[in-house]
Amino acid sequence: MKLKRTWMKGELNSKILVNRPDKQVVLTIIHKDTEIDSFQSDDSVTLFVVGGKLKLHTRKESIILKEGQLLKLHKKVNYSFTTWKETVFLLTIVNR
């Protein structure tokens, strides 16, 4: 993923690993000091940090997710995140 042109230009890079009507799993790598603006999913979302660190922000709190940690967000939760080091994570969206 680091050999892709988008990554070399400083953008995040993602690869869809599973794409079914009921579930989507996306592997994403982002550069250090990256801010991802707010998202809201109509479905539940799980974030698993494969490497690095994410600081996840919701309206209620901010949480630091380190390598090996997992977080599930319920439907309709607005979230954004920032990194301060290169980070790889799996995003799983379950449609119910």
C-alpha positions as CSV (number, residue, x, y, z in Angstrom):
1,M,0.0,0.0,0.0
2,K,2.9,2.3,0.6
3,L,4.0,2.0,-3.0
4,K,0.8,3.5,-4.3
5,R,1.0,7.0,-5.8
6,T,-1.7,8.4,-3.4
7,W,0.5,7.3,-0.4
8,M,3.6,8.9,-1.9
9,K,1.7,12.1,-2.5
10,G,0.9,12.3,1.2
11,E,-2.7,10.9,1.1
12,L,-4.1,8.0,3.0
13,N,-4.4,4.7,1.3
14,S,-7.2,2.1,1.7
15,K,-7.9,-1.3,0.4
16,I,-11.3,-3.0,0.6
17,L,-10.8,-6.5,1.9
18,V,-14.5,-7.6,2.2
19,N,-17.3,-6.0,0.3
20,R,-20.6,-7.7,0.9
21,P,-24.1,-6.2,1.3
22,D,-24.0,-6.9,5.1
23,K,-20.4,-6.1,5.8
24,Q,-17.5,-4.1,4.5
25,V,-13.9,-4.4,5.8
26,V,-11.4,-1.7,4.8
27,L,-7.6,-1.7,5.6
28,T,-6.4,1.9,5.8
29,I,-2.9,3.4,6.3
30,I,-2.5,7.1,7.2
31,H,0.5,9.4,7.6
32,K,1.5,10.9,10.9
33,D,-0.1,14.2,11.9
34,T,-3.2,13.5,9.8
35,E,-6.7,14.7,10.7
36,I,-9.7,13.0,9.3
37,D,-12.9,15.1,9.5
38,S,-16.2,13.9,10.9
39,F,-17.9,10.8,9.7
40,Q,-21.3,9.4,10.5
41,S,-22.2,5.9,9.7
42,D,-25.8,4.7,9.5
43,D,-24.4,1.3,10.5
44,S,-22.2,0.1,13.4
45,V,-18.5,0.6,13.0
46,T,-15.5,-1.2,14.5
47,L,-12.0,0.2,14.4
48,F,-9.0,-2.1,15.1
49,V,-5.6,-0.5,15.2
50,V,-3.1,-2.8,13.5
51,G,-0.1,-0.4,14.0
52,G,0.4,3.1,15.3
53,K,-2.1,5.2,17.3
54,L,-5.4,6.9,16.6
55,K,-7.1,9.6,18.7
56,L,-10.8,9.2,18.1
57,H,-13.2,12.0,18.8
58,T,-16.9,11.8,19.3
59,R,-19.3,14.4,20.7
60,K,-19.1,12.9,24.1
61,E,-15.4,12.0,24.5
62,S,-11.9,11.5,22.9
63,I,-10.3,8.1,23.1
64,I,-6.7,7.1,22.3
65,L,-6.5,3.7,20.5
66,K,-3.1,2.0,20.5
67,E,-1.8,-0.9,18.4
68,G,-3.9,-4.0,19.1
69,Q,-6.9,-2.1,20.5
70,L,-10.5,-2.3,19.2
71,L,-13.4,0.0,19.5
72,K,-17.0,-0.4,18.4
73,L,-19.2,2.6,17.6
74,H,-23.0,2.3,17.4
75,K,-25.1,3.5,14.6
76,K,-25.5,7.2,13.9
77,V,-22.4,8.2,16.0
78,N,-20.4,11.1,14.5
79,Y,-16.6,10.6,14.8
80,S,-13.3,12.0,13.6
81,F,-9.8,11.1,14.3
82,T,-6.2,12.3,14.3
83,T,-2.8,10.6,14.3
84,W,0.6,11.7,15.4
85,K,2.4,8.7,13.9
86,E,1.9,6.6,10.9
87,T,-1.1,4.4,11.6
88,V,-2.7,1.3,10.0
89,F,-6.2,0.2,11.0
90,L,-9.1,-2.0,10.0
91,L,-12.5,-0.4,9.6
92,T,-15.4,-2.8,9.7
93,I,-18.9,-1.6,8.8
94,V,-21.8,-4.0,9.6
95,N,-25.1,-3.3,7.8
96,R,-28.1,-4.5,9.7
